[in-house]
Amino acid sequence: MRSTDWSRRLTAETTLSCNDLIWAIVLKDGKALREPINAMPGVFRLSPDEAVNAAIEARDLGIPALALFPYTEKSARTADGEEAFNPDNLMCRAARAIKKEVPEIGLMADVALDPYTDHGHDGLLKDGVILNDETVEILVKQAVVEAAAGFDIVAPSDMMDGRVGAIRQGLDKAGYENVQIMAYAAKYASAFYGPYREAIGSAGVLQGDKRTYQMDPANTDEALREVGLDLAEGADCVMVKPGMPYLDIVRRVKEEFAAPTFVFQVSGEYAMIKAASANGWLDETRAMMESLMAFKRAGANGIITYFAADAARVLRIGD
C-alpha cells in the first residue's frame, strides 16, 4: 500500500490544502516597505500597500484569509495602549486598503494590547498586576474599530476573563453581528513567541512575563475549561497556541467540543525550521509540510502560519 505515490495518495487518512491556511502578516507604517525581520528569515514587515500585494498573492494562491499584526515604535506606545482603538491606526488603514482592492479575502485582526503598551503586556498594568475588567473595556473598543475597518474575524489573544462575551455584545450593539470571533482560548505562556516580539517591536519592552494570565504549559484540563467558557460566551471558533508542542491540546479540544478549531504555528516554530534548514540539518520544504500535516492530523480545521504562501505554492504544484 505504501510502495507507490498513487497508492499513498489514495489511502491517505489526512489531507492538507490551501483552504486550510491563514497567512500571518506583520505590518509597519510606510510605503513600498518590505523590511526583513532578523529572527524570522523570509518574513518581512510590510507597509499597507505591500500588504495589499500580499493579499492579491494570497487570493491567487487560493489562501482564504490573512491574519494581520502591527509593528509599533516604542515612541508610539503608551501605558493604556490607546492606539489600539484609534480608528485610523495601522491595522485599520491596512484593512481598508486590502478590502478596497481584494474584497474577497478574509481578514483576521488580533485583539490585544501588547503591540501598543509601553510595558508589553496584553492588558492594563497597575503595580505589576494586570487589570482584567478595565482591559476588557478597551478590548471591546479595539474589536469594534477593527470590525468597522473591514476585518471579518476579531481574535482576542489577551486571555482576559470574560472578554469574548463582552466583545460579542459590543460588536452586536455596533451593528457587526456577522463579524466572527476566533478566541485564543488555549494560549500558553510559551518561549516560542520570542521572534514575534521582535517582529512587532515588543522585544526589550516586556516587563516581567505573562504567566499570570496565559496558560501553564503543564496543564490540559484547564485548557478545556477555558475553551468551554469562550464557546459559551459566543466564540465562533477557538484557537490553540503555540502549535507543535501542543498537538495533544488540539486533539482534546476537537474531541471534547467538535467546534471549529484552529492552531497557530508561531514565530518560534517557524524560526526553528528556517534555522535548521539554513544549517543543512533539515529539508525545509519537507519539514514545513510535515508540520502542517501534523496540525490537520491532530484535528485542526485551519492553521495560522508564516509559511502559508510557501506551503500554498507547494500544494498547487502537487495539484
N, C-alpha and C positions, 0 to 999 in steps of 0.2 A: 504493500500500500504506500510505502514511502519512497519507492525506488525511482519514480519519475515525477517531474514537475506537475504534469497534468493530474496525476493521481493525488498528489499532495493538495493541490488546489480543490479538487472535488471533495476531499474528506476533511478539509479544514473546519474546525469547530468554531473559530472566531475569525471575523473579518474586520478589516480596517479600511476606511475610505476617507476621501476628502471631506465628506459630510460630518465626520467625527471631530473636526479640528476647529479650534478658535485660536486665532493668531494674536499673541501678546505683542503689543506695540508700545514703545516708550516715546513720549512727546517732549519737545523742547521748543521754547519760543525762538522765532527766527524765520528765515525764508531760504528755501533751497538748501536746507541744512540736513546733513547726514553725518552725525558726529559719532565716531566709534566709542563703544563702551569697553574699557580696558579688560574688565573681568568677565566679559561676555563676547568673545570673538565672533564676529559675524552679525552682531546685533548693534543697531545704531539708534541714537536719539534722533527723532525725525521732527522737523518743523511741520506745521499743519498742511502746507502744500505737498510736502513729501508723504505725509500720512494719506493724503488723497490718492497719490500714486500707488501707495501700498494697498489701499482699498480696491483700486482698479485691478491690481495684480491678483489680489485675493479673489475677487469676483471671477476673473478669467481662469484661475486655477480651480475654482469650484469650492473654495473655502467659504462657509456660510457667514462667519462673523469675525469681528476684530474685538479685542479687549484692550482698552487704552489706559495708560498710566502716565502721570505727569512728572517731569523733572522740574523741581523748584529751586531757585537760587536761595542761598541762606539769607540773603538780604530781604527776600520776599516772604520769609516765614515769620509767623507771629505765635504768641503763646496760645491764642484761641483759634488759630488756623482759619481766620476769616476768609481767606482766598478760596477756601473750599466751596463756599456758597456765593461767590461772585459770578453772576450770570454771564460775564464776559471773560471768565478765566480761560486758561489754555485748553482745558478739556472741552469746554463748551464751544469755543471757537473752532477747534478741530472737528468736533461732531457736526457742527453746522456746515462746515466746508465739505466734509465727506458726504453727508446726506444730500447736499446740493448736487454733487457730481455722481454719486453712486448710491442712490436711494434704496436700492435693493439689498445692500449689505447690512447685516445685523451689527449693532454696536453695543458693547458692554462697557459700563463705567464702574470703576472701583469706587466704593463709598467708604471712606475712612479719612482721618485727619493727618496721618503720618507724613504725607508729602508736603503738608502745609504748616506743621507746627515747628517751632524753634527747638523743641525738646525731642522730636522724632517719634513721639508716641501716637497711637491711633485715636486717643481721646484727650480731653482736657486734663491737665495735671495740676494738683494743688498739694504742696508739701509732700511731694513724692507719691501721692495717691491719685489714681485715675478716678475721675468723677463720672460715674456711669450715666445717670439720668440727664445731667447737663450736656454730656456728649451726645446722647441720643437726640436731643432737640436740634443740635447743629447738623447731625447726620440727616435728619428729615429735610432740613433746608437744602442740604447738598444734593440729596436724591431728587428733589423737586426741580432744582435748576438744571440738573443733568437731563432729566426727562424732557424739560422744556426745550433743551438744546437739540434733542433728537435721539438720545440714547434709548434703545429698545429694552435693554436689561440694566438694572442697577444691582450691583453686587456688593452688599455690605461685608467688609472684610475686617471689621474692627473688633468683633467678638464681645461687644457690649450686650448686656442682658436687656431683652425687650425691644431691641432696635428693629427687628423685622416687622412686628406688629405696628409699631409707630410709623415706620416708613410706608407700609401698606395703607394705613389710614391717611397719611399725608399725601401720598400720590393720588388716592381716590378723591380726596377733598379738592385737590387741584385740577381734577379732570383727566388724570393719567391712569385710568383704570386698567388699560391694556399694557402698560409697561410691566415687564416681568421683574421678579425679584429672584436672583440667584444668591442664596445665602452661603457665605463662607461658614458653614455650620460646624465643621470639624477642622479648625485651623490650629495647627500645632506650633508651640514655641520651638522653632527649629533653627539649627545652624545653617540650613540650606538656603536661607534668604540673603546671605551676605552680598552676593553680586548685585542683587536687585537694589539694595540700599545705596550702593554706589550709583546705580543707573538713575535713580530718582533724586539724588542729592542728599540722602539721609545719612550717608556714611560719615562718621565722626560727629553727628548731631545727636544721635540717640543717647539719652541719659538713663542709665540702668538697663533693664531688659523688660521683656513683655510677658514674663511668666505669670504675672498676677491676673492676666485676662486671656491669654492664649492657652491652648490645651497642653497638658502634660504628656510628653511622648510615651510615658509608661501606661497610659490609660486607654481602654477601648470602650468599656461600658459607659463612661462619661460622654464619649463621642456620640453614642446612640441617644443619650438623653438630650444632648444639645441639638442633634438633628431633629428629634421629635418635637422639641419646643419650637424650632424655626418653622417646621411644616405646619404646626398648629397655629402659628401666628400669621400664616399666609404666604410663606415662601413657595414659589412655583417649582423650584428645583434647588438642589443643595450641592455643595462642593466639599471635597476633601483636599487638604493642602498641608504639606507637600504631597508628591505623588508616589514615587517608587518605594520609599521607606514605609509607606502606609497603605499598601495594597490590601492588607487584611482589613483595614477600616473600610475601604471601598466595598469590599465583598460583604462585610457585615451590614453596612448601611443599605446596600441594594437588596439584600435578602430580607432585612427587617421591615423596610418601608416600601419597596417596589416603586420608589419615586424617581423621577429623572435625577441622575447622579453624575456629577462632573468631577474631574480631578485636575489639579494644576501641577504640571511638570515645571517646577520652579527654577529660578535662576541658577541655583547651585547644582541642580541635576543637569541642566543644560551645560554649565561650565565644565563639569567633570567629564562629560562625554567629549566636549571640544578639546579639553586639555589632554586627555588620554590619547585622542586620535592625533593631535598635533605632535605628540611624542612617539607616535607609531605603535602605541600599545593596544589600540582598538581600531577596528574598521568603523569609521564614523557613521556611514550610511546604515550598515547593518545594526550597529548598537542603537542608533536613533529609532529605526523601525521596530526593533525588538522591544525597546522600552515602551513605545506607543501601543504596540500589540498587547503588552502585559497589562496596560490600563484597561483596554477593552476586555481582555480575558477575565479580569477581576470584577467586571460588571459595570464599568463606566459607560455612560451614554455618549460622553464627549470629553475632549481633552483641551485645556488651555495650555499652549506651548509656544515657546520662541522658535521651535523647529517647524512650525506649521507650513510655511511656504516651501521649505526644503522637502518636507515629507510629502506634500501635495505633488511636487514635481516627480518624485519617485513613484507615487501611486498612479499618476497619469501615464507615466512611461509603461507601467505594468498593464494598464488598460489597453 
